[in-house]
Amino acid sequence: MLHINDLTYRIEGRMLFDQATLFLPAKTRMGLVGRNGTGKSTLFRLIRGEAVPETGDARIQKGARLGSVAQEAPGGEETLMEVVLAADTERAALLAEAETATDPNRIAEIQTRLADIDSHTAEARAGAILSGLGFSGADQQRPCREYSGGWRMRVALAATLFARPDCLLLDEPTNYLDLEGVMWLQSYLKTFPGAALVISHDRDLLNGAMQKIAHLKDGKLTVFDGGYDDFEKALTERQRLQMKLVEKQEAERRHLQAFVDRFKAKASKAKQAQSRVKRLEKMQPVATMVQDPVAPFDFPNPQRRMAPPIVRMLDLEVGYEPGKPILKGVSLNIDTDDRIGILGRNGAGKSTLAKLLDDRLEPTGGFLRRHKKLQIAFFAQHQIEHLSPEVSAYQHVIELMPDATEAQRRARLARFGLPGDRQETPAKNLSGGEKARLLFNLITFDGPHLLILDEPTNHLDMDSRAALISAINTYEGAVVLISHDRHLIESCVDRLWLVADGTVKQYDDDIETYRQSLLGRLPRDPGARKKAAPADEKTLRRRSAAGQREALKPLKAEAARWEREAERLRGVLEVIDRGLAAPGLYEKDPGTATELQIKRARAVELLDAAETRWLEAEEALETARAVS
């Protein structure tokens, strides 16, 4: 269906594709993965003919229809339904011709063709797609201009899917979807009848809907069978085998060199030695697939632990207009180290809940208590656009670290994956992933007690998402997570809240049960199921992460206790030293001076012991973290 042959392409002298080759068979769904900036979106431009390669070509089968989401989201007076129906250009043309055709034979041909393409079910099919992407029946009849850019992109996606092309290109289709939309899209793609090439960093979409994975690295395309997990295993095995080949080659090289060094001066062995020299010269090094390390995220931990709960809600009500609550009857708590995932359909009130927790909305009823010293960090995609576009990352940090040295500021940026050559770049010229890293750096600067993350992965590639998971799991504060990335939720959260029917409640089942309920395979009420499904690998991994955090709690508490004790004793020493520094103390009151000297010696002894215990506790904690 799609052939890419010896494709070579450069942008501003940088090689993106170096004789890359790929074959996408008909009726095959293939995921395209690779680090940000490797050229995945550029490959789509080459396939669509929007760019011309230096050598090679990208061709689809003759007569096949190519479909991809339009770059310009629809925004006119047409209703959502009209935009989606118009995407099937053949149907639209036939219907228009049927209005004016007079030749009976042509009329018969038109009606036959309309029947062949299921024209009579078009509105039902379009409505099902729009509904799956989060639009109600009433929404579908509203004009596109009433929707924001993200919602319009959903309409563009719906139109592309409705057109049912023979070869479908999707570039990060989940970026504008919530968890429910991603689950629906995964289910839709599994039954898509044509060929599909999908750029995505969503592990579950790649595992659940793709049959092959194409990996773009160093200008080459390598295809692996199976989903993303299968790709990871195969890639790891390939790297292991290549390293064994390298070791074998190095052993052979050492053996040959030793023979040459030993016998090159002997006439009887000169010929054999010369032969081995030639073999050494011809020996080509084994090409190894070196994994580039991804920059970590490093969330500062809270400086002070607080007594739980840090947030308490009792029969709470919140909305934007008096008398019209979005959520009501909410009675939930957030503890100091909670990991909470928020589930719910679009429009149910997830963002309203996040704004309420972040003190951007006041409750209109009920009771809400936040700890008086609670510090909250809120991450949302729209905040990225609020970074000062002309100001560099380094200048952003200066405002937060006015008294720090330049080295300290640059080290702070480097901790979040912004190397020196990008720290002076204006924010507007940073990539989406770099902007996200800068925003994470800024909002967590003071070590917040609560992280509220609203779709934090939209601009992160797969490796950066793994680094984010690691950072969340090692962060010692509380986390509230809203995400369409099921893998992120399953890897990080311990509890689930469901926003539905105008309220928020604890959800006692897992993500898979929720997915099944959305797809109509199980009733929404978990209690109606006869038998609970066994925990899958991801659920076990999530529970394991929670267990590891629980096991670390006593060690953290021990380290914190001795740190507080050391800090208290330093304060005692300061008081004693101020007393000893009083003018004329030794002449006027030698007894008090002697008593203070004794107290000081005892305080120093206790401080040394406390600091030793603190260091031992920190070392035990680090050892436990490394083992887990």
GUDRENNU-603986 format. One record per residue (C-alpha): residue number from 0; residue in one letter; chain; x, y negated, z negated. Coordinates in steps of 0.05 Angstrom, whole numbers. Layout:
% residues N
   n res chain      X      Y      Z
 NUM   a     A      X      Y      Z
...
//
This chain:
% residues 628
   n res chain      X      Y      Z
   0   m     A      0      0      0
   1   l     A     56    -48    -18
   2   h     A    128    -42      8
   3   i     A    186    -85    -17
   4   n     A    248    -71     24
   5   d     A    319    -95      9
   6   l     A    293   -162    -18
   7   t     A    345   -215    -32
   8   y     A    325   -284    -59
   9   r     A    360   -340    -96
  10   i     A    335   -402   -132
  11   e     A    385   -460   -138
  12   g     A    442   -411   -128
  13   r     A    418   -362   -181
  14   m     A    407   -291   -155
  15   l     A    337   -267   -173
  16   f     A    332   -207   -126
  17   d     A    392   -169    -99
  18   q     A    368   -120    -45
  19   a     A    309   -100    -90
  20   t     A    264    -45    -66
  21   l     A    195    -23    -90
  22   f     A    138     21    -65
  23   l     A     67     15    -94
  24   p     A     23     72    -68
  25   a     A    -51     63    -55
  26   k     A    -96     73   -116
  27   t     A    -37     65   -163
  28   r     A    -34     17   -222
  29   m     A     36     -7   -237
  30   g     A     60    -54   -292
  31   l     A    117   -102   -278
  32   v     A    161   -118   -339
  33   g     A    225   -155   -352
  34   r     A    253   -212   -393
  35   n     A    225   -282   -384
  36   g     A    261   -317   -327
  37   t     A    281   -255   -288
  38   g     A    235   -272   -230
  39   k     A    170   -233   -239
  40   s     A    124   -290   -219
  41   t     A    171   -308   -162
  42   l     A    163   -237   -136
  43   f     A     88   -249   -131
  44   r     A    100   -313    -92
  45   l     A    143   -273    -43
  46   i     A     89   -220    -36
  47   r     A     37   -273    -22
  48   g     A     82   -306     30
  49   e     A     89   -371     -9
  50   a     A    165   -363     -8
  51   v     A    213   -334     44
  52   p     A    268   -285     23
  53   e     A    339   -290     49
  54   t     A    337   -217     71
  55   g     A    287   -161     68
  56   d     A    212   -168     63
  57   a     A    149   -154     22
  58   r     A     91   -125     62
  59   i     A     23    -96     46
  60   q     A    -11    -44     88
  61   k     A    -41    -71    153
  62   g     A   -114    -91    144
  63   a     A   -111    -87     68
  64   r     A   -139   -145     27
  65   l     A    -92   -177    -23
  66   g     A   -122   -208    -86
  67   s     A    -92   -252   -140
  68   v     A   -117   -304   -189
  69   a     A   -119   -374   -159
  70   q     A    -70   -424   -187
  71   e     A   -125   -477   -187
  72   a     A   -180   -459   -236
  73   p     A   -250   -475   -211
  74   g     A   -278   -539   -240
  75   g     A   -334   -565   -197
  76   e     A   -410   -566   -202
  77   e     A   -418   -493   -182
  78   t     A   -442   -446   -236
  79   l     A   -397   -390   -260
  80   m     A   -441   -339   -225
  81   e     A   -437   -377   -159
  82   v     A   -361   -382   -163
  83   v     A   -353   -308   -175
  84   l     A   -403   -287   -121
  85   a     A   -368   -332    -71
  86   a     A   -303   -294    -82
  87   d     A   -330   -237    -39
  88   t     A   -320   -276     25
  89   e     A   -346   -220     70
  90   r     A   -412   -217     32
  91   a     A   -419   -292     31
  92   a     A   -406   -297    106
  93   l     A   -456   -241    121
  94   l     A   -510   -273     79
  95   a     A   -498   -340    113
  96   e     A   -501   -308    182
  97   a     A   -565   -270    163
  98   e     A   -600   -337    152
  99   t     A   -590   -358    225
 100   a     A   -582   -292    264
 101   t     A   -636   -279    317
 102   d     A   -609   -218    354
 103   p     A   -644   -156    326
 104   n     A   -582   -113    336
 105   r     A   -538   -162    299
 106   i     A   -589   -169    243
 107   a     A   -588    -93    236
 108   e     A   -512    -92    234
 109   i     A   -511   -146    181
 110   q     A   -561   -110    136
 111   t     A   -525    -44    144
 112   r     A   -459    -76    125
 113   l     A   -490   -111     65
 114   a     A   -517    -44     42
 115   d     A   -448    -12     52
 116   i     A   -414    -63      6
 117   d     A   -469    -58    -47
 118   s     A   -492   -130    -36
 119   h     A   -557   -117    -74
 120   t     A   -517   -102   -138
 121   a     A   -470   -161   -131
 122   e     A   -502   -205   -184
 123   a     A   -505   -148   -234
 124   r     A   -431   -131   -221
 125   a     A   -411   -204   -227
 126   g     A   -450   -212   -291
 127   a     A   -418   -150   -321
 128   i     A   -348   -177   -306
 129   l     A   -364   -246   -334
 130   s     A   -395   -215   -396
 131   g     A   -334   -171   -407
 132   l     A   -291   -234   -405
 133   g     A   -333   -268   -458
 134   f     A   -388   -306   -421
 135   s     A   -460   -297   -443
 136   g     A   -517   -296   -394
 137   a     A   -532   -370   -408
 138   d     A   -458   -388   -400
 139   q     A   -458   -357   -331
 140   q     A   -509   -408   -306
 141   r     A   -470   -469   -330
 142   p     A   -425   -509   -283
 143   c     A   -350   -496   -286
 144   r     A   -334   -568   -302
 145   e     A   -363   -558   -372
 146   y     A   -307   -509   -391
 147   s     A   -236   -521   -413
 148   g     A   -176   -499   -372
 149   g     A   -168   -432   -408
 150   w     A   -241   -413   -397
 151   r     A   -237   -434   -324
 152   m     A   -178   -387   -315
 153   r     A   -223   -331   -340
 154   v     A   -272   -349   -286
 155   a     A   -216   -346   -234
 156   l     A   -197   -277   -261
 157   a     A   -270   -255   -257
 158   a     A   -274   -278   -185
 159   t     A   -211   -240   -166
 160   l     A   -236   -176   -199
 161   f     A   -305   -182   -167
 162   a     A   -274   -188    -97
 163   r     A   -247   -117   -105
 164   p     A   -184   -126    -63
 165   d     A   -145    -66    -38
 166   c     A    -82    -92    -72
 167   l     A    -90   -132   -136
 168   l     A    -36   -178   -165
 169   l     A    -46   -201   -237
 170   d     A      4   -247   -272
 171   e     A     -3   -245   -348
 172   p     A    -79   -236   -344
 173   t     A    -85   -230   -420
 174   n     A    -58   -299   -436
 175   y     A   -127   -331   -432
 176   l     A   -164   -273   -464
 177   d     A   -179   -254   -536
 178   l     A   -172   -184   -564
 179   e     A   -241   -164   -540
 180   g     A   -228   -190   -470
 181   v     A   -162   -152   -467
 182   m     A   -197    -88   -488
 183   w     A   -249    -97   -434
 184   l     A   -197   -113   -381
 185   q     A   -158    -50   -400
 186   s     A   -221     -8   -392
 187   y     A   -237    -42   -325
 188   l     A   -167    -32   -296
 189   k     A   -168     42   -314
 190   t     A   -224     52   -263
 191   f     A   -200      1   -212
 192   p     A   -203     37   -144
 193   g     A   -147      0   -108
 194   a     A    -73    -11   -121
 195   a     A    -53    -60   -176
 196   l     A     13    -93   -195
 197   v     A      6   -127   -263
 198   i     A     57   -172   -298
 199   s     A     44   -164   -372
 200   h     A     78   -163   -440
 201   d     A     17   -131   -472
 202   r     A     41    -62   -494
 203   d     A    -29    -33   -501
 204   l     A    -52    -57   -433
 205   l     A     10    -26   -402
 206   n     A      1     39   -441
 207   g     A    -73     45   -431
 208   a     A    -84     24   -359
 209   m     A    -18     31   -321
 210   q     A      7     95   -286
 211   k     A     77     69   -271
 212   i     A    123     14   -297
 213   a     A    170    -26   -253
 214   h     A    229    -56   -291
 215   l     A    261   -119   -264
 216   k     A    333   -129   -288
 217   d     A    395   -158   -255
 218   g     A    358   -168   -190
 219   k     A    338    -95   -183
 220   l     A    270    -61   -189
 221   t     A    269      8   -222
 222   v     A    204     48   -226
 223   f     A    187     95   -284
 224   d     A    127    142   -289
 225   g     A     77    132   -345
 226   g     A     60     73   -390
 227   y     A    105     26   -429
 228   d     A    122     75   -485
 229   d     A    143    127   -433
 230   f     A    185     73   -399
 231   e     A    220     56   -464
 232   k     A    236    128   -478
 233   a     A    262    140   -407
 234   l     A    304     76   -408
 235   t     A    334     95   -475
 236   e     A    351    165   -449
 237   r     A    381    136   -386
 238   q     A    425     90   -427
 239   r     A    446    148   -471
 240   l     A    466    191   -411
 241   q     A    504    133   -380
 242   m     A    543    122   -444
 243   k     A    561    196   -444
 244   l     A    586    189   -373
 245   v     A    627    129   -393
 246   e     A    657    168   -451
 247   k     A    672    227   -405
 248   q     A    704    182   -353
 249   e     A    746    147   -406
 250   a     A    771    215   -432
 251   e     A    790    235   -361
 252   r     A    825    168   -350
 253   r     A    866    177   -414
 254   h     A    884    248   -393
 255   l     A    908    226   -323
 256   q     A    946    166   -351
 257   a     A    980    210   -403
 258   f     A   1003    258   -347
 259   v     A   1029    200   -305
 260   d     A   1066    169   -364
 261   r     A   1098    236   -382
 262   f     A   1119    262   -314
 263   k     A   1128    201   -268
 264   a     A   1203    203   -278
 265   k     A   1211    277   -264
 266   a     A   1226    295   -192
 267   s     A   1191    362   -198
 268   k     A   1127    329   -220
 269   a     A   1130    265   -180
 270   k     A   1081    288   -127
 271   q     A   1029    309   -179
 272   a     A   1039    244   -217
 273   q     A   1029    203   -154
 274   s     A    965    242   -139
 275   r     A    938    224   -207
 276   v     A    956    151   -198
 277   k     A    913    150   -135
 278   r     A    856    184   -172
 279   l     A    861    130   -226
 280   e     A    859     75   -173
 281   k     A    798    105   -139
 282   m     A    760    118   -204
 283   q     A    700     70   -205
 284   p     A    672     51   -273
 285   v     A    603     78   -289
 286   a     A    550     23   -284
 287   t     A    519     19   -353
 288   m     A    452    -14   -371
 289   v     A    473    -61   -426
 290   q     A    415    -84   -470
 291   d     A    419   -159   -480
 292   p     A    403   -173   -553
 293   v     A    343   -218   -562
 294   a     A    346   -277   -610
 295   p     A    310   -263   -676
 296   f     A    258   -304   -711
 297   d     A    276   -324   -782
 298   f     A    218   -348   -826
 299   p     A    242   -379   -891
 300   n     A    209   -347   -951
 301   p     A    169   -387  -1002
 302   q     A    212   -419  -1055
 303   r     A    162   -404  -1110
 304   r     A    115   -346  -1119
 305   m     A     44   -364  -1138
 306   a     A     -7   -327  -1179
 307   p     A    -58   -292  -1133
 308   p     A   -105   -308  -1101
 309   i     A    -74   -367  -1064
 310   v     A   -141   -378  -1028
 311   r     A   -209   -361  -1056
 312   m     A   -275   -367  -1019
 313   l     A   -343   -355  -1052
 314   d     A   -409   -359  -1014
 315   l     A   -374   -409   -969
 316   e     A   -407   -446   -911
 317   v     A   -372   -486   -856
 318   g     A   -392   -520   -791
 319   y     A   -383   -582   -749
 320   e     A   -452   -612   -757
 321   p     A   -495   -619   -820
 322   g     A   -546   -564   -824
 323   k     A   -514   -523   -768
 324   p     A   -463   -476   -801
 325   i     A   -417   -435   -757
 326   l     A   -400   -389   -815
 327   k     A   -437   -378   -881
 328   g     A   -437   -330   -939
 329   v     A   -362   -320   -936
 330   s     A   -334   -290  -1001
 331   l     A   -261   -268   -991
 332   n     A   -193   -278  -1022
 333   i     A   -122   -285   -995
 334   d     A    -66   -259  -1040
 335   t     A      8   -280  -1040
 336   d     A     33   -226   -993
 337   d     A    -30   -208   -953
 338   r     A    -26   -188   -880
 339   i     A    -95   -202   -851
 340   g     A   -117   -192   -778
 341   i     A   -179   -230   -754
 342   l     A   -226   -193   -706
 343   g     A   -286   -222   -670
 344   r     A   -313   -241   -602
 345   n     A   -300   -308   -570
 346   g     A   -344   -362   -600
 347   a     A   -357   -322   -664
 348   g     A   -318   -371   -706
 349   k     A   -246   -345   -712
 350   s     A   -215   -414   -696
 351   t     A   -265   -447   -744
 352   l     A   -241   -400   -799
 353   a     A   -168   -416   -783
 354   k     A   -182   -491   -786
 355   l     A   -218   -482   -852
 356   l     A   -160   -444   -883
 357   d     A   -111   -498   -858
 358   d     A   -152   -554   -890
 359   r     A   -171   -582   -822
 360   l     A   -244   -571   -837
 361   e     A   -281   -582   -902
 362   p     A   -333   -531   -925
 363   t     A   -404   -555   -922
 364   g     A   -426   -508   -978
 365   g     A   -402   -457  -1028
 366   f     A   -335   -455  -1062
 367   l     A   -265   -459  -1034
 368   r     A   -202   -461  -1077
 369   r     A   -131   -466  -1051
 370   h     A    -72   -463  -1099
 371   k     A    -55   -535  -1114
 372   k     A     18   -526  -1090
 373   l     A      1   -482  -1030
 374   q     A     42   -497   -967
 375   i     A     11   -474   -901
 376   a     A     43   -467   -832
 377   f     A     -6   -465   -774
 378   f     A     14   -440   -705
 379   a     A    -34   -450   -646
 380   q     A    -20   -452   -572
 381   h     A    -47   -522   -563
 382   q     A      4   -548   -613
 383   i     A     60   -532   -563
 384   e     A     33   -586   -518
 385   h     A     39   -636   -577
 386   l     A    114   -631   -580
 387   s     A    145   -697   -558
 388   p     A    159   -682   -485
 389   e     A    220   -728   -477
 390   v     A    251   -709   -544
 391   s     A    302   -652   -548
 392   a     A    298   -594   -596
 393   y     A    357   -623   -634
 394   q     A    322   -691   -642
 395   h     A    260   -656   -667
 396   v     A    301   -624   -723
 397   i     A    337   -689   -742
 398   e     A    270   -715   -769
 399   l     A    266   -655   -816
 400   m     A    340   -653   -835
 401   p     A    360   -727   -839
 402   d     A    416   -715   -890
 403   a     A    443   -651   -859
 404   t     A    506   -646   -817
 405   e     A    503   -633   -742
 406   a     A    529   -563   -753
 407   q     A    473   -548   -802
 408   r     A    420   -573   -754
 409   r     A    447   -534   -696
 410   a     A    452   -471   -739
 411   r     A    379   -480   -758
 412   l     A    359   -482   -685
 413   a     A    403   -422   -668
 414   r     A    367   -381   -722
 415   f     A    304   -387   -679
 416   g     A    337   -369   -613
 417   l     A    353   -437   -584
 418   p     A    427   -435   -563
 419   g     A    471   -496   -558
 420   d     A    460   -509   -484
 421   r     A    384   -513   -495
 422   q     A    384   -555   -558
 423   e     A    393   -620   -520
 424   t     A    341   -603   -467
 425   p     A    277   -647   -469
 426   a     A    218   -607   -496
 427   k     A    181   -615   -430
 428   n     A    237   -576   -394
 429   l     A    239   -518   -443
 430   s     A    206   -452   -423
 431   g     A    141   -431   -457
 432   g     A    179   -382   -501
 433   e     A    230   -435   -521
 434   k     A    175   -484   -539
 435   a     A    142   -430   -582
 436   r     A    208   -417   -618
 437   l     A    218   -492   -630
 438   l     A    147   -498   -658
 439   f     A    158   -438   -704
 440   n     A    222   -471   -728
 441   l     A    186   -536   -744
 442   i     A    124   -510   -779
 443   t     A    160   -460   -824
 444   f     A    216   -508   -842
 445   d     A    199   -514   -916
 446   g     A    184   -441   -930
 447   p     A    108   -439   -929
 448   h     A     66   -393   -973
 449   l     A     16   -378   -918
 450   l     A     27   -369   -843
 451   i     A    -35   -377   -798
 452   l     A    -17   -351   -729
 453   d     A    -68   -363   -673
 454   e     A    -45   -326   -609
 455   p     A     30   -332   -624
 456   t     A     53   -286   -568
 457   n     A     26   -318   -504
 458   h     A     94   -343   -481
 459   l     A    137   -287   -510
 460   d     A    166   -229   -471
 461   m     A    165   -158   -498
 462   d     A    231   -162   -535
 463   s     A    214   -229   -566
 464   r     A    147   -199   -590
 465   a     A    186   -143   -623
 466   a     A    230   -195   -658
 467   l     A    167   -232   -681
 468   i     A    139   -168   -710
 469   s     A    203   -157   -748
 470   a     A    202   -229   -775
 471   i     A    130   -223   -798
 472   n     A    143   -157   -833
 473   t     A    204   -185   -871
 474   y     A    170   -252   -888
 475   e     A    149   -252   -962
 476   g     A     89   -299   -957
 477   a     A     18   -286   -934
 478   v     A     -1   -281   -860
 479   v     A    -68   -291   -825
 480   l     A    -63   -268   -753
 481   i     A   -109   -280   -693
 482   s     A    -83   -246   -631
 483   h     A   -103   -210   -567
 484   d     A    -40   -166   -575
 485   r     A    -66   -103   -607
 486   h     A      5    -76   -618
 487   l     A     23   -139   -657
 488   i     A    -38   -131   -702
 489   e     A    -28    -57   -714
 490   s     A     46    -67   -730
 491   c     A     37   -124   -779
 492   v     A    -30   -126   -815
 493   d     A    -55    -88   -875
 494   r     A   -126   -114   -876
 495   l     A   -177   -133   -823
 496   w     A   -231   -186   -826
 497   l     A   -288   -185   -777
 498   v     A   -320   -251   -755
 499   a     A   -390   -234   -730
 500   d     A   -463   -252   -740
 501   g     A   -446   -319   -770
 502   t     A   -402   -294   -827
 503   v     A   -334   -262   -843
 504   k     A   -329   -194   -877
 505   q     A   -277   -143   -893
 506   y     A   -271    -90   -837
 507   d     A   -252    -23   -866
 508   d     A   -238     14   -802
 509   d     A   -180      9   -753
 510   i     A   -170    -26   -686
 511   e     A   -186     36   -645
 512   t     A   -253     44   -680
 513   y     A   -267    -30   -666
 514   r     A   -248    -20   -593
 515   q     A   -294     39   -586
 516   s     A   -351      0   -617
 517   l     A   -340    -57   -568
 518   l     A   -343     -9   -509
 519   g     A   -408     20   -536
 520   r     A   -380     89   -551
 521   l     A   -392     82   -626
 522   p     A   -444     44   -666
 523   r     A   -420    -23   -695
 524   d     A   -434      2   -766
 525   p     A   -374     44   -788
 526   g     A   -417     80   -839
 527   a     A   -459    110   -783
 528   r     A   -402    153   -758
 529   k     A   -403    225   -782
 530   k     A   -329    237   -785
 531   a     A   -271    190   -787
 532   a     A   -219    198   -731
 533   p     A   -150    218   -754
 534   a     A   -100    162   -761
 535   d     A    -60    152   -697
 536   e     A     15    137   -693
 537   k     A      5     62   -693
 538   t     A    -41     64   -754
 539   l     A     10    107   -791
 540   r     A     65     57   -771
 541   r     A     24      0   -798
 542   r     A     11     37   -863
 543   s     A     85     54   -867
 544   a     A    103    -20   -860
 545   a     A     54    -37   -915
 546   g     A     83     18   -959
 547   q     A    153     -8   -948
 548   r     A    132    -78   -969
 549   e     A     98    -48  -1031
 550   a     A    161     -9  -1048
 551   l     A    203    -73  -1044
 552   k     A    157   -112  -1091
 553   p     A    191    -90  -1157
 554   l     A    260   -105  -1128
 555   k     A    237   -173  -1105
 556   a     A    206   -187  -1173
 557   e     A    271   -167  -1208
 558   a     A    313   -212  -1164
 559   a     A    265   -270  -1173
 560   r     A    264   -260  -1249
 561   w     A    339   -265  -1255
 562   e     A    342   -323  -1206
 563   r     A    292   -361  -1250
 564   e     A    332   -343  -1312
 565   a     A    397   -368  -1281
 566   e     A    362   -433  -1261
 567   r     A    335   -442  -1332
 568   l     A    404   -432  -1362
 569   r     A    434   -483  -1314
 570   g     A    382   -532  -1340
 571   v     A    402   -516  -1412
 572   l     A    475   -528  -1395
 573   e     A    458   -596  -1364
 574   v     A    423   -617  -1427
 575   i     A    481   -594  -1471
 576   d     A    532   -628  -1426
 577   r     A    493   -694  -1429
 578   g     A    495   -688  -1505
 579   l     A    569   -675  -1506
 580   a     A    581   -734  -1460
 581   a     A    548   -783  -1509
 582   p     A    598   -839  -1527
 583   g     A    632   -830  -1594
 584   l     A    599   -764  -1610
 585   y     A    662   -731  -1636
 586   e     A    679   -790  -1682
 587   k     A    608   -804  -1707
 588   d     A    580   -733  -1713
 589   p     A    633   -679  -1707
 590   g     A    586   -626  -1735
 591   t     A    536   -636  -1679
 592   a     A    592   -636  -1628
 593   t     A    617   -569  -1655
 594   e     A    547   -540  -1654
 595   l     A    537   -562  -1581
 596   q     A    603   -531  -1562
 597   i     A    581   -464  -1592
 598   k     A    514   -469  -1555
 599   r     A    549   -486  -1491
 600   a     A    595   -426  -1495
 601   r     A    535   -381  -1508
 602   a     A    496   -411  -1450
 603   v     A    555   -401  -1402
 604   e     A    560   -329  -1424
 605   l     A    485   -318  -1413
 606   l     A    488   -354  -1346
 607   d     A    546   -309  -1322
 608   a     A    506   -248  -1342
 609   a     A    442   -273  -1308
 610   e     A    478   -290  -1244
 611   t     A    511   -220  -1244
 612   r     A    443   -187  -1254
 613   w     A    414   -232  -1199
 614   l     A    468   -213  -1149
 615   e     A    459   -139  -1166
 616   a     A    384   -144  -1156
 617   e     A    393   -180  -1089
 618   e     A    443   -127  -1067
 619   a     A    394    -72  -1086
 620   l     A    339   -107  -1048
 621   e     A    382   -115   -985
 622   t     A    402    -42   -989
 623   a     A    329    -21   -994
 624   r     A    310    -64   -935
 625   a     A    365    -34   -892
 626   v     A    343     37   -910
 627   s     A    270     22   -895
//
